C-alpha cells in the first residue's frame, strides 16, 4: 500500500501541510489539498482517509452544504460514477464518487459507488494473481523468476489497497449508528476478503446492540469458525475508530495501526510486559508479527517472528519458514521499490547508476540468502524431498549446476515436485553439455504434463534447443511446432517455424 514515503517531495509536503491543517481544524484547506492529491494518487490510502475525515468533521461542524445529515442516496438518474462503472472505467468511477463525497461524505450511494469501483479493481488483481502470475512464478527461473515475484508482489499490494478502499467506503456508511444494515455489509465484505478476526468483532458488536439479530448471530459463529481454521489478517484501521479518535502519527510517518481488536502498540506492550514477567505471551507476539507482515512492515515482523523462534529454541519449522519468507519478501519489496525509482529517472541521471548498483547488490544478497536458507533446511531435515528440491532449485538459480544434480535427482521421488525437478535437472544437463541426458530428462518431464500449459511450453522449447545443439533439426522443429499450434506468440517460436517453410 502506497505511503507518504512513496510520494514525490512536493506531494509529501502537501500531505504534511494537510495533516497540520486538520490539527488546526481547517477542514476546508484539508479538503482542497487532499482532494486533488487523491485524484492523482488513488492508491495513497492514508491520503484518502485523511480527506474523508476532514469532510466528515467539516460536515458535522455545519460548515458545508452537508449540514450534518447523512446522504439518503436519492438521485435523479444515474450519477457520473455509475455511468463510469457501467462502462468498466473503474478509475474514473472512483474519482467521480470522490467528487460526490466532498459535499456528502456519508452519502450512501456515492460510498456504494466507491465500494463497487474499488472492489472491481481488487477483483481484477485477485484474478490476475490466480490465473497468470502465480503459474509464472512456478515456471520461471533466474531473473525471470525475480520479475515474476515482483509482479506478483505488486499485484498483491494493489489488491490489498483497493480492498482497503472498498472496505473503507462501507465503513463510512456505517458511521451512521442507526444503520445496522450498513454494519452487516461491512461484516459481509470482511468475510469475503478473509478478514475473519474483524468480521467476527463486527457481528459480535451487532449482537450486543441487538441480541435478537439472528443473522448477526449466525455470521458471528461462521466468522469465528473460519478464524479458528485460518486466522484472519488484521487489516487497515477502522474508519469509525479513526473519526472517534485520530491517532497520532508515528515518527516514521506512518499512522498507528488500529485494528478492530487491539492496536500494534497495545499488542507490543502486552508482549513486553509478559516477557518481563517471565511468562511470554506467544499468542500476542504471533498476532503482532502477522499484523506487521500483512502491513508489509517486514522489519518489525521479523523482530517478532525471530523472538517466537527463539522461544521455541529454533525447533519450529513453521516459524523458520515464516522468517525465511519474510526476509525474501523484504528483499523483493526493496528491489521493486528501487526498480520503480530507477524507472522514474532519465538514463543519464547520476542517481541512476547508484540505484542500479543497489539493485545488483540486493539481488546478490537475495540469491545468497535463499541458497543459504535452502541449505539450512536440508541440514535440519535431510530426508525431506521437498527441501532437497528447493535446494536444487536455488543451486540452479545460482549457476551451480553440478551441485544441483544430486539434489534434483533425489527430488524426482517426490510427486509434488517431480515434474519441476525433471525440468531443472534437464537444464543442468544442458548447461553441462550432457545433451543426451538432457533430451531424455526433458522428454520425461514433458510427458508428465497432459495439457500444453506454460510449464510444458518451457520444457518443450528447451528440449527443442537441445535437439538443435545435437544437430537433429527435425526433432527441434517438431518441438517448436507443438508450441506454435497453441501459442503463436511464445518467444521466437513463430519465427523459427515459419522460417522452416521458406528455407
SVG drawing of the C-alpha trace seen along z (x, -y; Angstrom):
<svg xmlns="http://www.w3.org/2000/svg" viewBox="-35 -27 64 69">
<polyline fill="none" stroke="black" stroke-width="0.4" points="0.0,0.0 1.4,-3.4 2.6,-5.5 3.9,-9.1 7.4,-7.7 6.4,-6.8 5.3,-10.3 7.3,-12.9 8.8,-15.6 6.2,-18.2 3.3,-15.8 4.7,-14.7 4.9,-18.3 1.3,-18.8 0.2,-15.8 2.1,-17.1 0.5,-20.5 -2.9,-18.9 -2.2,-17.0 -1.3,-20.2 -4.4,-21.9 -6.5,-19.1 -4.9,-19.6 -5.9,-23.3 -9.4,-22.2 -9.1,-23.9 -11.1,-21.3 -11.7,-23.2 -8.0,-23.5 -7.5,-19.8 -10.3,-19.0 -8.8,-21.4 -5.3,-19.9 -6.2,-16.2 -9.0,-16.2 -6.6,-17.0 -3.9,-14.6 -6.2,-11.6 -7.3,-12.1 -3.7,-11.9 -2.6,-9.3 -5.6,-7.0 -3.6,-4.3 -2.4,-6.6 -4.9,-5.3 -3.7,-7.4 -4.4,-10.5 -7.9,-9.3 -8.6,-8.6 -7.4,-12.0 -9.6,-13.6 -12.7,-11.8 -12.0,-12.6 -11.8,-16.3 -15.0,-16.0 -16.9,-14.3 -15.7,-16.7 -16.5,-19.7 -20.0,-18.4 -20.5,-17.7 -19.4,-21.2 -22.0,-22.6 -19.5,-24.3 -20.6,-22.7 -23.8,-22.1 -24.0,-18.7 -25.3,-20.2 -24.5,-17.1 -27.2,-14.9 -26.2,-11.6 -27.0,-11.3 -30.0,-9.3 -28.7,-8.1 -31.7,-9.6 -30.8,-10.9 -32.4,-11.8 -30.9,-9.4 -27.6,-7.8 -24.6,-9.5 -21.3,-10.0 -19.8,-7.3 -22.5,-4.8 -22.1,-5.5 -18.4,-5.0 -19.0,-1.7 -21.3,-0.5 -18.6,-1.3 -15.9,0.5 -13.9,-2.6 -13.4,-1.9 -10.6,-4.5 -13.0,-7.3 -15.8,-5.9 -13.6,-6.3 -12.8,-9.9 -16.4,-10.7 -17.5,-9.1 -14.9,-11.2 -16.3,-14.4 -19.8,-13.5 -18.4,-12.6 -16.8,-16.0 -20.2,-17.5 -21.9,-14.3 -19.2,-12.2 -21.5,-9.8 -23.8,-9.6 -25.0,-6.0 -24.9,-6.0 -21.6,-7.7 -19.9,-5.4 -21.5,-2.4 -20.2,-3.6 -16.7,-4.0 -17.0,-0.5 -18.1,1.2 -15.4,-0.5 -12.6,0.3 -13.8,3.9 -13.8,4.4 -10.2,3.3 -9.3,5.6 -11.1,8.5 -9.2,7.9 -5.9,8.2 -7.1,11.3 -7.9,12.9 -4.6,11.8 -2.7,13.4 -4.7,16.6 -4.6,17.1 -1.4,15.8 1.2,14.5 1.4,17.5 2.0,20.0 4.6,17.7 6.4,17.8 6.2,21.5 7.8,21.9 10.3,19.1 14.0,19.2 16.7,16.7 15.9,13.1 12.6,14.3 11.6,15.6 12.6,12.3 10.4,10.4 7.5,12.7 7.9,12.4 7.9,8.6 4.9,8.6 3.1,10.9 4.1,8.7 2.8,5.5 -0.5,7.2 -1.0,8.3 -0.2,4.8 -2.6,3.3 -5.3,5.8 -4.9,5.1 -5.0,1.3 -8.3,1.5 -9.8,3.9 -9.0,1.4 -10.7,-1.4 -13.8,0.8 -14.0,1.6 -13.4,-2.0 -16.4,-3.1 -18.7,-0.6 -17.3,-1.7 -18.1,-5.3 -21.8,-4.5 -21.7,-2.5 -20.7,-5.6 -24.5,-6.2 -25.3,-4.5 -28.8,-3.8 -27.8,-1.9 -27.4,1.7 -27.7,2.9 -24.5,1.0 -22.6,2.7 -23.9,6.0 -22.5,5.1 -19.1,4.3 -19.1,7.7 -20.1,9.4 -17.2,7.8 -14.7,8.6 -15.7,12.2 -15.4,12.0 -11.8,10.7 -11.0,13.2 -10.6,10.7 -12.3,13.1 -10.9,11.6 -12.5,8.3 -15.7,9.8 -16.2,11.7 -15.8,8.5 -18.3,6.6 -21.0,9.2 -20.4,9.6 -20.9,5.8 -24.2,6.1 -25.3,8.8 -24.5,6.6 -26.7,3.8 -29.5,6.2 -29.4,9.7 -32.3,10.7 -30.3,10.2 -30.3,13.9 -28.3,13.1 -25.5,11.5 -25.5,14.5 -25.0,16.9 -22.4,14.8 -20.5,14.4 -20.4,18.2 -19.2,18.6 -16.5,16.0 -15.3,17.5 -15.1,20.9 -13.2,19.7 -10.9,17.7 -10.0,20.8 -9.1,22.6 -7.2,19.7 -6.5,16.7 -7.7,13.6 -5.5,10.8 -5.7,7.5 -6.2,5.1 -6.3,1.3 -7.7,-0.9 -11.4,-1.1 -12.6,-4.4 -15.2,-4.6 -12.4,-4.4 -10.4,-6.9 -13.2,-9.5 -13.8,-9.0 -10.1,-9.3 -7.5,-10.2 -4.2,-8.5 -1.0,-10.5 1.4,-9.9 4.4,-7.8 7.9,-9.2 8.3,-7.1 5.4,-9.0 3.1,-6.0 -0.1,-6.2 -0.5,-3.8 -2.3,-0.7 -5.7,-0.5 -7.3,2.9 -10.8,4.0 -9.3,5.9 -6.0,4.5 -3.6,1.9 0.1,2.6 1.1,0.6 -1.3,2.4 0.0,5.8 3.6,4.7 3.0,3.6 1.4,7.0 4.3,8.9 6.8,6.7 5.0,7.0 4.7,10.7 8.3,11.1 9.5,9.0 7.3,11.1 8.9,14.3 5.7,15.6 6.0,14.9 2.7,14.2 3.2,16.2 -0.3,15.7 0.0,11.9 3.5,12.0 2.3,14.1 -0.6,11.8 1.6,8.7 4.1,10.4 1.3,11.3 -0.1,7.8 3.2,6.2 3.7,8.8 0.3,8.1 1.0,4.4 4.4,5.1 6.4,3.7 8.8,6.6 11.5,5.3 9.1,5.3 7.5,8.6 11.0,10.3 11.7,9.0 8.7,10.8 9.0,14.0 12.6,14.3 11.5,13.7 9.0,16.5 11.5,18.8 13.9,18.1 11.3,19.2 10.9,22.4 14.7,22.8 14.7,22.8 12.8,26.1 9.5,24.8 9.8,25.4 6.8,23.3 8.4,20.3 11.7,20.8 10.0,20.9 8.0,17.7 11.2,15.9 12.8,17.0 9.6,15.9 9.6,12.6 13.2,11.9 12.6,12.8 9.5,10.5 11.5,7.7 14.3,8.1 11.7,8.4 9.9,5.3 13.2,3.4 14.1,4.5 10.7,3.5 11.0,0.1 14.4,-0.5 13.1,0.6 10.3,-2.0 12.8,-4.7 15.0,-3.8 12.1,-3.8 11.3,-7.4 14.9,-8.7 16.5,-9.6 19.1,-7.0 21.8,-9.7 20.8,-10.8 23.8,-10.4 21.4,-8.8 20.5,-6.0 23.9,-4.4 23.8,-4.4 20.3,-2.8 21.4,-0.2 24.3,0.8 21.9,1.0 19.6,3.3 22.5,5.5 23.7,5.8 20.1,6.6 19.8,9.3 23.1,10.8 22.1,10.7 18.7,12.3 20.3,15.1 22.9,15.8 20.2,15.7 17.8,18.0 20.6,20.5 21.8,20.4 18.3,20.9 17.8,23.9 21.0,25.5 20.0,25.0 16.6,26.6 18.2,29.7 20.7,29.9 17.9,29.9 15.7,32.3 17.9,34.4 15.1,36.8 12.6,34.2 12.5,34.4 10.7,31.0 13.6,29.3 16.0,31.2 14.1,29.9 14.2,26.3 18.0,26.6 18.5,27.9 16.3,25.1 18.4,22.4 21.6,24.0 20.3,23.8 19.4,20.1 23.0,19.5 24.5,21.4 25.9,24.3 24.6,26.9 26.9,29.8 25.9,29.4 22.3,29.2 22.2,32.5 22.3,34.9 19.7,32.8 17.3,32.8 17.8,36.5 16.6,37.2 13.7,34.7 12.4,36.7 10.9,39.2 8.6,36.5 5.4,36.5 4.7,32.9 7.8,31.6 8.8,34.3 8.0,32.5 9.7,29.3 12.7,31.3 13.0,33.1 12.8,29.8 15.6,28.2 17.6,31.4 17.3,31.2 18.6,27.6 21.6,28.8 22.5,31.5 22.1,28.9 24.4,26.4 27.0,29.1 26.7,30.2 25.3,33.6 22.9,33.3 21.6,36.9 20.7,37.0 19.1,33.5 17.0,34.7 15.8,37.8 15.1,35.9 13.2,33.1 11.2,35.6 10.2,37.4 9.2,34.1 7.0,33.1 5.3,36.5 4.0,36.0 2.0,32.8 -1.2,33.7 -2.1,30.2 0.1,27.5 0.4,25.1 3.1,22.6 5.5,25.1 5.2,27.6 5.9,24.9 9.1,24.0 10.1,27.7 9.4,28.4 11.1,25.2 14.3,26.1 14.0,29.6 14.0,28.2 17.1,26.1 18.8,29.3 18.0,31.2 19.2,28.2 22.6,28.4 22.6,32.1 22.2,31.4 18.7,33.1 16.9,30.3 13.7,32.3 13.1,33.1 14.0,29.5 11.5,28.1 8.8,30.6 9.2,29.2 8.7,25.7 5.6,26.7 4.0,28.2 4.1,24.8 3.3,22.9 0.0,24.8 -1.2,23.4 0.7,20.2 1.9,18.2 3.5,15.5 5.7,17.7 9.2,16.4 10.7,16.8 8.7,20.0 6.7,18.4 9.9,17.1 11.6,20.5 8.6,22.4 7.7,20.0 11.4,19.8 11.4,23.6 8.8,23.2 10.7,20.6 14.1,22.2"/>
</svg>
